[in-house]
């Protein structure tokens, strides 16, 4: 047997790295995952993935400032001074 060719026991042609074959049958978990996938906004995931680390930090800092503003407004509305 040629070591460069995948086999049933070793699909990537490397000893000790056998990967079980993927089943084509659907399970109940597949149905659950399909429900979750419907709620994913892939454009947001792609947008975040395209950002640099610094851009992500800056975006988080803006979000945290907005959270603090909402907390402060809630405290004032309840009569508690921040």
Protein Blocks (a to p, Z undefined) as FASTA:
>chain_A
ZZkbccfklmnopghiaccdddfbdcfklmmmmmmmmmpcfklmmmmmmpcfklmmmmmm
mmmmmmmmmmmmmmmmnopaZZ
